[in-house]
Amino acid sequence: MWYLVLVSIIWAFSFGLIKSYLVELDPLFVGSARMVVALLVFLPFLRIRGLQGGLMAKLLLIGGIQYGLMYGAYIYTFQFLEAHKIALFTITTPVLVSVVDDIFEGKFRFRYLVFALVSVAGAGIIYFNAPDLQGAMIGILLLQASNLCFAFGQVYYRRLFRDFPGQQLKDHFAILYAGAVLTSLLLMAVGTDWNRVDLSTTQFFVILFLGFLASGIGFFLWNYGATQTNTGTLAVMNNLKIPLAVFVSLLFFESTTGEALLRLLIGGGIIVGAVVLNELLAARGSAESTQ
């Protein structure tokens, strides 16, 4: 679990860094560049001897979805939303982790629909009378697509390696990033605005930092931590970065008005309350099933 805590602290700074330094760059280029750096970090550790072809294909799939598609959607959201609000709206990830896990188990829980409706209400309060409501909604939908990709990758990776207990994480992690790079390059080929690919020295080092630490080391430690815990703990730990990221973004990178902050507290409180209630109901259901 402490690996997940450490990564949450690292990720808390990435929201503000992206919004402050990288938002003028093409988001698909930024996502691809981060994945290339992360791939280079783990390429020296790659060991494919004895790795089954089916497992390699699944690792490429996980990397393409959890990192490639996720970043394609995630970095686009900074075109529409403030960094601290992006951090807040990642709060749906633990619910999506549970939803994806239930889909693998062939289950459906009605409370997820209720949670979604409550979350929409909370988001509506935050963006009431927003000058660009349509843009805000596009950003929120993109972020939820990103959250779903991240949730799928975590759950599928954890389930996959229950069947391959002898595998060393560092030996194959470059394959995940290779899948992410392939997906990112495909997205770049069809959607990149090359007029927005002009790196300053500062932007170069920010991408290098994010690619090496937040994406490379961070995702490695996160997926390793995911294999060492259960689905419930993994779902909750997905939200640790949220208060940290909101605090860091407002303290170091952004400012907000008193009225906007009040709406953020009320709307965010509603969304947080929905997540907490969902976790309590999940815990109670788990306890009842074991009796």
ROMARKE-886572 format. One record per residue (C-alpha): residue in one letter; residue number from 1; y, z negated, x. Coordinates in pm, 1 decimal. Layout:
<pts>
+------+------+----------+----------+----------+
! resn ! resi !        Y !        Z !        X !
+------+------+----------+----------+----------+
!    a !  NUM !        Y !        Z !        X !
...
+------+------+----------+----------+----------+
</pts>
This chain:
<pts>
+------+------+----------+----------+----------+
! resn ! resi !        Y !        Z !        X !
+------+------+----------+----------+----------+
!    m !    1 !      0.0 !      0.0 !      0.0 !
!    w !    2 !    240.0 !    -70.7 !    287.6 !
!    y !    3 !    224.7 !    294.0 !    389.1 !
!    l !    4 !    363.9 !    380.0 !     45.3 !
!    v !    5 !    641.3 !    121.3 !     86.1 !
!    l !    6 !    745.1 !    262.4 !    424.5 !
!    v !    7 !    756.2 !    618.5 !    292.0 !
!    s !    8 !    962.2 !    508.7 !     -9.7 !
!    i !    9 !   1227.1 !    371.4 !    227.2 !
!    i !   10 !   1232.5 !    698.2 !    424.9 !
!    w !   11 !   1256.0 !    909.2 !    109.4 !
!    a !   12 !   1542.6 !    699.4 !    -29.0 !
!    f !   13 !   1776.6 !    866.7 !    221.8 !
!    s !   14 !   1657.1 !   1223.7 !    163.3 !
!    f !   15 !   1825.3 !   1262.3 !   -179.2 !
!    g !   16 !   2175.2 !   1199.2 !    -45.1 !
!    l !   17 !   2118.3 !   1404.4 !    269.7 !
!    i !   18 !   2015.4 !   1711.1 !     69.3 !
!    k !   19 !   2305.7 !   1681.0 !   -174.8 !
!    s !   20 !   2563.6 !   1615.9 !     97.2 !
!    y !   21 !   2457.9 !   1871.4 !    359.0 !
!    l !   22 !   2215.9 !   2130.6 !    219.5 !
!    v !   23 !   2329.8 !   2215.8 !   -133.4 !
!    e !   24 !   2526.7 !   2521.8 !    -11.4 !
!    l !   25 !   2212.4 !   2673.6 !    139.4 !
!    d !   26 !   1958.6 !   2869.4 !    -63.3 !
!    p !   27 !   1715.9 !   2605.7 !   -200.8 !
!    l !   28 !   1405.8 !   2820.5 !   -151.6 !
!    f !   29 !   1499.7 !   2866.5 !    212.8 !
!    v !   30 !   1553.7 !   2491.1 !    255.3 !
!    g !   31 !   1213.9 !   2413.1 !    101.7 !
!    s !   32 !   1039.6 !   2671.0 !    320.3 !
!    a !   33 !   1211.6 !   2548.8 !    635.8 !
!    r !   34 !   1105.0 !   2188.9 !    568.0 !
!    m !   35 !    745.6 !   2297.0 !    518.3 !
!    v !   36 !    741.2 !   2506.1 !    836.1 !
!    v !   37 !    865.1 !   2206.7 !   1037.6 !
!    a !   38 !    603.9 !   1981.7 !    873.5 !
!    l !   39 !    329.6 !   2236.2 !    950.7 !
!    l !   40 !    432.5 !   2249.1 !   1316.7 !
!    v !   41 !    411.2 !   1869.2 !   1336.8 !
!    f !   42 !     43.6 !   1863.1 !   1235.4 !
!    l !   43 !    -77.0 !   2197.1 !   1371.3 !
!    p !   44 !   -186.0 !   2041.8 !   1706.4 !
!    f !   45 !   -415.3 !   1801.2 !   1518.2 !
!    l !   46 !   -588.8 !   2070.9 !   1312.4 !
!    r !   47 !   -968.7 !   2064.2 !   1328.8 !
!    i !   48 !  -1143.0 !   2324.5 !   1113.1 !
!    r !   49 !  -1483.4 !   2319.8 !   1281.4 !
!    g !   50 !  -1738.8 !   2207.1 !   1026.4 !
!    l !   51 !  -1487.5 !   2219.4 !    741.3 !
!    q !   52 !  -1643.4 !   2378.9 !    433.6 !
!    g !   53 !  -1476.8 !   2694.1 !    301.9 !
!    g !   54 !  -1454.0 !   2552.0 !    -47.7 !
!    l !   55 !  -1279.7 !   2239.9 !     77.1 !
!    m !   56 !  -1033.5 !   2445.9 !    280.2 !
!    a !   57 !   -945.3 !   2655.1 !    -26.1 !
!    k !   58 !   -886.4 !   2340.9 !   -231.5 !
!    l !   59 !   -663.9 !   2195.8 !     41.7 !
!    l !   60 !   -457.7 !   2515.1 !     44.9 !
!    l !   61 !   -430.0 !   2492.1 !   -334.5 !
!    i !   62 !   -319.0 !   2128.5 !   -322.0 !
!    g !   63 !    -60.7 !   2200.6 !    -53.2 !
!    g !   64 !     71.0 !   2502.5 !   -239.7 !
!    i !   65 !    122.6 !   2302.8 !   -558.0 !
!    q !   66 !    206.2 !   1950.5 !   -434.4 !
!    y !   67 !    447.4 !   2065.5 !   -164.3 !
!    g !   68 !    522.3 !   2438.1 !   -202.7 !
!    l !   69 !    589.7 !   2463.3 !   -576.6 !
!    m !   70 !    720.5 !   2106.8 !   -586.8 !
!    y !   71 !    991.0 !   2174.7 !   -328.0 !
!    g !   72 !   1077.4 !   2508.6 !   -485.5 !
!    a !   73 !   1170.2 !   2327.6 !   -807.0 !
!    y !   74 !   1292.8 !   1999.6 !   -654.4 !
!    i !   75 !   1556.8 !   2138.1 !   -418.8 !
!    y !   76 !   1689.2 !   2366.9 !   -692.8 !
!    t !   77 !   1774.3 !   2058.2 !   -899.2 !
!    f !   78 !   2048.0 !   1967.0 !   -649.1 !
!    q !   79 !   2238.4 !   2270.9 !   -777.9 !
!    f !   80 !   2270.1 !   2093.3 !  -1113.8 !
!    l !   81 !   2238.6 !   1714.0 !  -1070.3 !
!    e !   82 !   2383.7 !   1437.1 !   -854.3 !
!    a !   83 !   2151.9 !   1285.3 !   -594.1 !
!    h !   84 !   2128.9 !    941.0 !   -757.2 !
!    k !   85 !   2040.3 !   1096.6 !  -1094.1 !
!    i !   86 !   1771.3 !   1310.4 !   -934.8 !
!    a !   87 !   1628.8 !    992.2 !   -787.1 !
!    l !   88 !   1635.5 !    828.5 !  -1130.8 !
!    f !   89 !   1463.0 !   1115.9 !  -1310.5 !
!    t !   90 !   1171.5 !   1111.3 !  -1067.7 !
!    i !   91 !   1071.9 !    798.0 !  -1260.3 !
!    t !   92 !    845.7 !   1009.0 !  -1479.7 !
!    t !   93 !    612.8 !   1078.8 !  -1185.1 !
!    p !   94 !    386.9 !    773.2 !  -1236.7 !
!    v !   95 !    335.5 !    864.0 !  -1600.9 !
!    l !   96 !    252.1 !   1218.5 !  -1496.4 !
!    v !   97 !      7.9 !   1078.4 !  -1238.3 !
!    s !   98 !   -168.6 !    898.4 !  -1522.3 !
!    v !   99 !   -153.6 !   1206.6 !  -1746.5 !
!    v !  100 !   -305.1 !   1431.9 !  -1479.2 !
!    d !  101 !   -576.4 !   1176.0 !  -1405.3 !
!    d !  102 !   -657.2 !   1155.9 !  -1777.3 !
!    i !  103 !   -676.4 !   1535.0 !  -1798.3 !
!    f !  104 !   -936.8 !   1532.4 !  -1522.4 !
!    e !  105 !  -1122.2 !   1265.6 !  -1722.0 !
!    g !  106 !  -1089.2 !   1462.0 !  -2049.2 !
!    k !  107 !   -866.2 !   1203.7 !  -2222.3 !
!    f !  108 !   -535.3 !   1205.8 !  -2412.8 !
!    r !  109 !   -314.7 !    905.1 !  -2484.8 !
!    f !  110 !    -54.8 !    919.3 !  -2763.3 !
!    r !  111 !    174.9 !    678.4 !  -2578.3 !
!    y !  112 !    260.9 !    953.1 !  -2328.6 !
!    l !  113 !    427.5 !   1150.2 !  -2608.1 !
!    v !  114 !    624.3 !    841.1 !  -2709.7 !
!    f !  115 !    727.3 !    787.8 !  -2348.5 !
!    a !  116 !    849.1 !   1147.4 !  -2325.2 !
!    l !  117 !   1064.9 !   1108.4 !  -2637.0 !
!    v !  118 !   1213.5 !    780.3 !  -2512.9 !
!    s !  119 !   1286.5 !    938.6 !  -2174.9 !
!    v !  120 !   1468.5 !   1224.5 !  -2346.7 !
!    a !  121 !   1679.6 !    968.9 !  -2533.5 !
!    g !  122 !   1763.1 !    792.7 !  -2207.0 !
!    a !  123 !   1858.5 !   1121.1 !  -2041.8 !
!    g !  124 !   2076.0 !   1206.4 !  -2342.7 !
!    i !  125 !   2273.7 !    884.0 !  -2298.2 !
!    i !  126 !   2327.2 !    951.6 !  -1928.6 !
!    y !  127 !   2455.3 !   1304.7 !  -1992.5 !
!    f !  128 !   2646.5 !   1240.7 !  -2317.0 !
!    n !  129 !   2965.2 !   1455.0 !  -2309.7 !
!    a !  130 !   2867.9 !   1597.7 !  -1970.8 !
!    p !  131 !   3093.8 !   1892.4 !  -1871.9 !
!    d !  132 !   2789.5 !   2109.5 !  -1793.7 !
!    l !  133 !   2521.2 !   1986.3 !  -2031.0 !
!    q !  134 !   2320.4 !   2309.0 !  -2012.4 !
!    g !  135 !   2311.2 !   2292.2 !  -1633.3 !
!    a !  136 !   2208.9 !   1926.1 !  -1647.5 !
!    m !  137 !   1919.6 !   2006.1 !  -1881.4 !
!    i !  138 !   1804.5 !   2288.5 !  -1654.3 !
!    g !  139 !   1811.1 !   2045.6 !  -1362.9 !
!    i !  140 !   1611.8 !   1783.5 !  -1553.0 !
!    l !  141 !   1347.1 !   2038.0 !  -1657.9 !
!    l !  142 !   1317.6 !   2169.1 !  -1301.8 !
!    l !  143 !   1277.2 !   1814.7 !  -1175.6 !
!    q !  144 !   1002.6 !   1739.8 !  -1427.6 !
!    a !  145 !    818.1 !   2052.5 !  -1313.6 !
!    s !  146 !    855.6 !   1922.3 !   -957.9 !
!    n !  147 !    728.7 !   1577.7 !  -1060.4 !
!    l !  148 !    425.4 !   1734.9 !  -1228.8 !
!    c !  149 !    337.1 !   1933.1 !   -915.1 !
!    f !  150 !    367.7 !   1619.8 !   -700.5 !
!    a !  151 !    157.5 !   1417.2 !   -944.6 !
!    f !  152 !   -114.8 !   1683.6 !   -959.8 !
!    g !  153 !   -142.8 !   1701.1 !   -582.2 !
!    q !  154 !   -172.6 !   1323.9 !   -540.6 !
!    v !  155 !   -440.6 !   1287.7 !   -806.0 !
!    y !  156 !   -643.6 !   1593.3 !   -706.1 !
!    y !  157 !   -629.8 !   1503.1 !   -335.0 !
!    r !  158 !   -744.6 !   1148.3 !   -405.2 !
!    r !  159 !  -1029.9 !   1266.5 !   -628.4 !
!    l !  160 !  -1130.0 !   1540.9 !   -385.0 !
!    f !  161 !  -1174.0 !   1307.7 !    -90.4 !
!    r !  162 !  -1389.8 !   1065.9 !   -278.9 !
!    d !  163 !  -1647.2 !   1344.1 !   -243.7 !
!    f !  164 !  -1574.3 !   1391.4 !    130.4 !
!    p !  165 !  -1547.4 !   1036.7 !    267.0 !
!    g !  166 !  -1610.8 !   1133.4 !    628.3 !
!    q !  167 !  -1303.6 !   1355.3 !    663.3 !
!    q !  168 !  -1016.8 !   1242.2 !    888.8 !
!    l !  169 !   -678.7 !   1294.8 !    725.0 !
!    k !  170 !   -495.2 !   1413.6 !   1038.4 !
!    d !  171 !   -766.2 !   1672.8 !   1112.7 !
!    h !  172 !   -695.6 !   1881.4 !    804.7 !
!    f !  173 !   -343.2 !   1786.9 !    693.5 !
!    a !  174 !   -199.4 !   2102.4 !    851.8 !
!    i !  175 !   -401.5 !   2300.4 !    595.7 !
!    l !  176 !   -203.6 !   2136.5 !    315.4 !
!    y !  177 !    119.8 !   2239.3 !    483.2 !
!    a !  178 !    -17.1 !   2588.9 !    544.0 !
!    g !  179 !    -70.9 !   2618.6 !    168.5 !
!    a !  180 !    282.8 !   2491.7 !    113.8 !
!    v !  181 !    428.9 !   2740.7 !    362.3 !
!    l !  182 !    242.7 !   3033.3 !    203.8 !
!    t !  183 !    367.6 !   2936.0 !   -142.1 !
!    s !  184 !    722.1 !   2875.9 !    -16.6 !
!    l !  185 !    734.0 !   3213.3 !    158.9 !
!    l !  186 !    616.7 !   3388.0 !   -158.5 !
!    l !  187 !    894.3 !   3214.1 !   -353.6 !
!    m !  188 !   1144.2 !   3312.5 !    -84.0 !
!    a !  189 !   1033.7 !   3675.8 !    -98.2 !
!    v !  190 !   1118.2 !   3704.3 !   -466.9 !
!    g !  191 !   1407.5 !   3461.0 !   -509.3 !
!    t !  192 !   1605.3 !   3387.6 !   -192.5 !
!    d !  193 !   1976.0 !   3468.9 !   -178.5 !
!    w !  194 !   2005.4 !   3566.7 !    187.1 !
!    n !  195 !   2384.1 !   3543.4 !    170.6 !
!    r !  196 !   2333.4 !   3165.8 !    145.3 !
!    v !  197 !   2119.5 !   3141.6 !    458.5 !
!    d !  198 !   2374.8 !   3056.3 !    727.1 !
!    l !  199 !   2287.8 !   2731.1 !    904.3 !
!    s !  200 !   2543.7 !   2509.5 !   1071.2 !
!    t !  201 !   2435.0 !   2281.5 !   1355.1 !
!    t !  202 !   2449.5 !   1978.8 !   1125.2 !
!    q !  203 !   2239.1 !   2150.5 !    858.4 !
!    f !  204 !   1985.0 !   2253.1 !   1121.0 !
!    f !  205 !   1936.2 !   1893.6 !   1233.7 !
!    v !  206 !   1923.8 !   1762.8 !    874.8 !
!    i !  207 !   1644.4 !   2011.3 !    793.2 !
!    l !  208 !   1469.5 !   1917.9 !   1117.4 !
!    f !  209 !   1491.9 !   1548.0 !   1028.4 !
!    l !  210 !   1371.9 !   1601.5 !    671.3 !
!    g !  211 !   1092.7 !   1835.9 !    777.0 !
!    f !  212 !    964.4 !   1611.0 !   1054.4 !
!    l !  213 !   1007.2 !   1264.1 !    904.9 !
!    a !  214 !   1042.6 !   1288.2 !    525.3 !
!    s !  215 !    806.5 !   1583.4 !    470.5 !
!    g !  216 !    578.0 !   1575.1 !    775.0 !
!    i !  217 !    516.2 !   1208.8 !    853.8 !
!    g !  218 !    617.1 !   1094.2 !    504.4 !
!    f !  219 !    369.2 !   1304.3 !    307.6 !
!    f !  220 !     92.9 !   1229.8 !    557.3 !
!    l !  221 !    140.6 !    854.1 !    515.4 !
!    w !  222 !    179.6 !    892.1 !    138.4 !
!    n !  223 !   -143.6 !   1083.2 !     90.2 !
!    y !  224 !   -321.9 !    842.8 !    324.9 !
!    g !  225 !   -188.7 !    550.6 !    122.5 !
!    a !  226 !   -300.4 !    725.5 !   -196.5 !
!    t !  227 !   -659.6 !    730.6 !    -70.1 !
!    q !  228 !   -643.7 !    355.0 !     -3.4 !
!    t !  229 !   -533.3 !    245.9 !   -351.5 !
!    n !  230 !   -619.8 !    292.9 !   -719.0 !
!    t !  231 !   -445.8 !    520.5 !   -969.7 !
!    g !  232 !   -251.6 !    235.4 !  -1129.8 !
!    t !  233 !   -102.0 !    111.9 !   -803.6 !
!    l !  234 !    -29.2 !    468.5 !   -696.2 !
!    a !  235 !    156.6 !    532.0 !  -1021.3 !
!    v !  236 !    372.7 !    220.7 !   -980.5 !
!    m !  237 !    446.0 !    288.6 !   -612.3 !
!    n !  238 !    583.9 !    629.5 !   -708.1 !
!    n !  239 !    879.6 !    442.9 !   -856.1 !
!    l !  240 !    963.3 !    214.5 !   -564.2 !
!    k !  241 !   1183.9 !    482.3 !   -410.2 !
!    i !  242 !   1397.9 !    507.0 !   -724.9 !
!    p !  243 !   1611.2 !    190.3 !   -699.8 !
!    l !  244 !   1625.0 !    239.5 !   -322.7 !
!    a !  245 !   1736.9 !    602.1 !   -354.6 !
!    v !  246 !   1994.8 !    532.1 !   -626.9 !
!    f !  247 !   2139.8 !    248.4 !   -418.3 !
!    v !  248 !   2146.4 !    450.5 !    -95.0 !
!    s !  249 !   2294.6 !    760.4 !   -264.0 !
!    l !  250 !   2577.5 !    568.7 !   -432.4 !
!    l !  251 !   2645.0 !    350.7 !   -128.3 !
!    f !  252 !   2646.2 !    616.7 !    145.0 !
!    f !  253 !   2682.0 !    961.2 !    -12.9 !
!    e !  254 !   2840.3 !    959.6 !   -359.7 !
!    s !  255 !   3086.7 !    788.2 !   -590.4 !
!    t !  256 !   3096.4 !    761.1 !   -970.1 !
!    t !  257 !   3328.1 !    643.3 !  -1247.8 !
!    g !  258 !   3280.7 !    317.0 !  -1433.2 !
!    e !  259 !   3197.0 !    497.4 !  -1758.8 !
!    a !  260 !   2939.7 !    722.4 !  -1590.2 !
!    l !  261 !   2788.7 !    421.6 !  -1414.8 !
!    l !  262 !   2759.9 !    237.4 !  -1747.9 !
!    r !  263 !   2582.0 !    536.0 !  -1906.9 !
!    l !  264 !   2357.5 !    554.5 !  -1600.8 !
!    l !  265 !   2266.5 !    186.3 !  -1636.5 !
!    i !  266 !   2200.3 !    210.9 !  -2012.6 !
!    g !  267 !   2013.4 !    542.5 !  -2006.5 !
!    g !  268 !   1830.1 !    454.8 !  -1687.9 !
!    g !  269 !   1740.1 !    115.2 !  -1833.0 !
!    i !  270 !   1583.7 !    285.0 !  -2135.8 !
!    i !  271 !   1377.0 !    516.4 !  -1915.9 !
!    v !  272 !   1273.0 !    231.3 !  -1685.1 !
!    g !  273 !   1180.9 !     21.6 !  -1988.7 !
!    a !  274 !    963.1 !    303.6 !  -2119.9 !
!    v !  275 !    782.2 !    328.6 !  -1786.5 !
!    v !  276 !    729.6 !    -48.6 !  -1767.5 !
!    l !  277 !    596.2 !    -54.0 !  -2124.4 !
!    n !  278 !    361.9 !    234.6 !  -2043.8 !
!    e !  279 !    230.4 !     48.2 !  -1738.0 !
!    l !  280 !    180.3 !   -271.7 !  -1939.7 !
!    l !  281 !    -10.9 !    -84.2 !  -2208.9 !
!    a !  282 !   -219.8 !     90.7 !  -1943.6 !
!    a !  283 !   -299.1 !   -240.9 !  -1774.4 !
!    r !  284 !   -392.7 !   -403.3 !  -2105.1 !
!    g !  285 !   -615.3 !   -110.3 !  -2196.8 !
!    s !  286 !   -785.5 !   -128.3 !  -1859.0 !
!    a !  287 !   -842.7 !   -502.9 !  -1897.1 !
!    e !  288 !   -989.4 !   -460.6 !  -2245.1 !
!    s !  289 !  -1224.3 !   -186.0 !  -2127.3 !
!    t !  290 !  -1371.7 !   -415.1 !  -1861.4 !
!    q !  291 !  -1443.1 !   -702.4 !  -2102.0 !
+------+------+----------+----------+----------+
</pts>
